[in-house]
Amino acid sequence: MSKQLWKPGNMLYPLPVVMVSCRCGEKDNIITVAWAGTICTNPAMVSISIKKERFSYDMIKESGEFVINLVTDRLVRAADWCGVRSGKDYDKFREMNLTKEKAETVDAPMIAESPVNIECVVEEIKELGSHDMFISRVTAVRAEEGYMDSKGKFMLNNTGLVTYSHGEYFMLGKKLGKFGYSVKRQ
């Protein structure tokens, strides 16, 4: 099999699509981010990467808080719209008919229509080049009760989660195995 050599680039796909909600003063906003990830389990830490030119960049830098809202198939249109429109020009909550919900530990709104809301406090901003990374501590997680099974397990994979891959959105699909299945005795 032959492969082409390309210049360095980001080809680590798919990525989760998340809508990051933030507040600075009286202004609320939503920015869609595909560069987000888990960076530590204990303490629970995540990162999001944002260009300095984005409207939400200064809001999050100044407030030091935000909420990561997971995106489902029901939210993908709103996520795309919030990713291509600026909060300088639009009230994204109103334009996309999204419901603000009060967070428990941060002063930033959650998106009620999202099945999982992850409240975050910025610990460090790492300047990297085109994007700066907001390294953040998770202070609370809210999960929609309707996705709990009879044993109290949160069925995250039943929510219709969306991923982003090379300019396109995809809903997670077929289960191929679970952690450790390759070494489990039959």
C-alpha positions in Angstrom: 0.0 0.0 0.0 1.4 3.4 -1.0 1.1 6.5 1.1 1.7 10.1 0.3 3.9 12.3 2.4 2.1 15.5 3.5 3.3 18.6 5.4 2.7 18.5 9.2 -1.0 18.9 10.0 -3.7 17.8 12.4 -5.2 14.5 11.2 -6.1 13.2 14.6 -9.8 12.5 13.9 -12.6 12.0 14.9 -12.9 14.5 17.8 -15.8 15.3 20.1 -17.9 18.3 19.1 -18.7 20.4 22.1 -20.5 23.6 22.7 -18.7 25.7 25.2 -20.9 28.2 27.1 -19.4 31.2 28.9 -20.3 34.4 30.6 -18.4 37.6 31.2 -20.3 40.3 33.0 -23.9 40.3 31.6 -22.9 38.7 28.3 -23.4 35.0 27.6 -22.1 33.2 24.6 -21.6 29.8 23.0 -18.5 28.7 21.0 -18.4 25.4 19.2 -15.0 23.7 19.8 -13.7 20.5 18.2 -10.3 20.7 19.9 -11.3 19.5 23.4 -10.2 16.6 25.4 -9.6 14.8 28.7 -6.1 15.4 30.1 -6.2 14.0 33.6 -8.5 11.7 35.6 -7.5 12.7 39.2 -8.0 15.6 39.5 -10.5 15.7 36.7 -9.0 18.0 34.0 -9.9 18.9 30.4 -8.6 21.2 27.8 -10.1 23.3 25.1 -8.2 25.2 22.4 -9.4 28.5 21.1 -8.0 31.1 18.6 -7.3 34.5 20.3 -9.5 36.2 17.6 -12.7 34.4 18.7 -15.2 36.4 20.7 -15.3 33.8 23.5 -11.6 33.8 24.0 -11.4 37.0 26.0 -14.7 36.1 27.9 -13.2 32.8 29.1 -9.8 34.3 29.8 -11.3 37.1 31.9 -13.9 35.0 33.7 -11.8 31.9 34.1 -14.8 29.7 33.8 -16.9 27.9 31.2 -19.2 24.9 30.7 -18.5 22.1 28.1 -21.9 20.9 26.7 -21.8 17.6 24.8 -23.4 17.7 21.4 -26.0 15.2 20.2 -27.7 14.6 16.9 -30.5 17.0 18.2 -27.9 19.8 18.7 -25.6 19.4 15.7 -27.3 22.1 13.7 -27.0 24.5 16.6 -23.4 23.5 17.2 -22.5 24.2 13.5 -24.3 27.5 13.5 -22.7 28.6 16.8 -19.3 27.7 15.3 -19.7 29.9 12.2 -21.4 32.9 13.7 -19.9 35.3 16.2 -21.3 36.2 19.6 -20.3 39.8 18.8 -23.2 39.8 16.3 -25.7 37.3 17.7 -27.3 36.1 20.9 -26.7 32.4 20.1 -28.9 31.1 22.9 -31.9 33.1 21.4 -31.1 32.5 17.8 -30.8 28.7 18.3 -33.7 28.5 20.8 -31.4 27.0 23.4 -32.3 27.1 27.1 -29.9 28.6 29.7 -29.6 26.6 32.8 -27.8 27.7 36.0 -24.6 25.9 36.7 -23.7 24.7 40.2 -20.1 25.7 40.6 -19.3 28.3 37.9 -20.9 31.5 36.7 -21.5 30.4 33.2 -24.8 29.1 31.8 -25.3 25.4 30.8 -27.2 24.4 27.7 -30.2 22.5 29.1 -30.7 20.6 25.8 -27.3 18.9 26.2 -27.3 15.6 28.0 -24.0 16.3 29.7 -22.7 19.6 31.1 -19.1 19.8 32.4 -18.4 22.8 34.6 -14.8 24.0 34.3 -12.4 26.5 36.0 -9.3 27.6 34.0 -6.1 26.6 35.7 -3.6 27.7 33.0 -3.7 29.1 29.5 -0.9 27.7 27.3 0.0 29.9 24.3 0.7 27.5 21.4 0.4 29.3 18.1 -2.8 29.5 16.1 -4.8 28.4 19.2 -4.2 28.7 23.0 -5.0 25.8 25.2 -7.2 26.4 28.3 -6.2 23.7 30.8 -9.1 23.5 33.2 -10.2 21.6 36.3 -13.7 20.0 36.2 -15.7 21.3 39.2 -19.0 19.5 38.5 -20.8 17.3 35.9 -24.5 17.2 35.2 -26.0 14.2 33.4 -29.6 13.9 32.1 -31.5 11.4 34.3 -33.4 10.0 31.3 -30.3 8.2 30.2 -29.8 6.3 33.4 -30.5 2.6 33.3 -32.2 0.6 36.0 -28.9 0.0 37.8 -28.1 3.7 37.8 -25.5 3.6 35.1 -25.4 6.6 32.8 -25.9 5.3 29.2 -23.8 8.1 27.5 -23.6 6.2 24.2 -27.4 6.2 23.9 -27.5 10.0 23.7 -26.7 10.4 20.0 -23.2 11.9 20.5 -21.7 13.7 17.6 -18.1 13.7 16.4 -16.2 16.0 14.0 -13.9 14.5 11.4 -12.1 16.4 8.7 -14.8 19.1 8.2 -17.8 16.8 8.7 -20.1 15.7 11.6 -20.9 12.1 12.4 -23.0 10.4 15.0 -21.4 7.7 17.0 -22.5 4.3 15.8 -21.7 0.6 16.0 -20.2 -0.8 19.2 -17.0 -2.8 18.4 -16.0 -3.9 21.9 -15.4 -2.6 25.3 -12.3 -1.8 27.3 -10.3 -5.0 27.9 -12.3 -7.2 25.6 -9.2 -8.2 23.7 -7.7 -10.0 26.7 -10.8 -11.2 28.4 -11.1 -15.0 28.8 -13.9 -16.5 26.8 
